[in-house]
Amino acid sequence: MTEQTPVNETTAVKATPTLPDAQTVTEIEHYTDRLFRFRCTRPASLRFRSGEFVMIGLMGDPHPETGKIKPIMRAYSIASPSWDEELEFYSIKVQNGPLTSKLQHIQPGDEIILRPKPVGTLVHDALLPGKRIWFFATGTGFAPFASLLREPQTYEDYDEIIITHTCREVGELTYGRDLIESLKSDELLNEVIGEGFWKKIKYYPTTTREESSKMGRITDLMKSGEAFADLGVAPLNPESDRAMICGNLAFNLELKEMFEEYGLEEGANSKPAHYVVEKAFLD
């Protein structure tokens, strides 16, 4: 399958959920043969902090011997902000994946299972006050930052927001690029946060396989100093910079090591510090 033109579909919400903890899909948009996003209804009782994740899933196939059907659940960052009336998720498509092989075929009106117990480390409470915050993402690791970029507290707490997004191909940057561009015309956020709030954002997308305006892994670009020169900022330091990471395991470990060299300490909900890592993310 080749890259598809984004498709945007909406439908009326079903009145009676049939799955346990069921929510109804309201909108779907496919970006490439590997990536899509969808929105669904939000449980009235669900409260979460922007940047957290929940468990979502679908019912699996019947067991060949017993016939029993069990739910297939995975951790997904909530891509919508805490104030949104619906929930948004950004997902990969794995053809043989236990969940995403099914999830990629959902349609508006279908139901998914959502366990309303949000958790996660990519929250403002886990960081000490600072002047600049960095969001480092690979692939669908952009999801929690899609939430935080639409969270008013992000702009109240920081003078500058830098979001880096490293993907293999240009098409994989579409979700993040479109979201950041949409902030400029978001009347609600411009009213709540302040006209032109989005000017605080510096967006730094890079690709590693397909040619683009900026090639290379963000970690290599930081080590060479190129990324800091492009952005017009100094390297990270514990006095002013805070950071959040959501990427594959190797990416997380490499950045953690770099942060330690910069003098940054890892934080947690129980002990705020300079940076946090989302350990539940798998790309």
Disulfide bonds with the S-S distance in Angstrom:
none
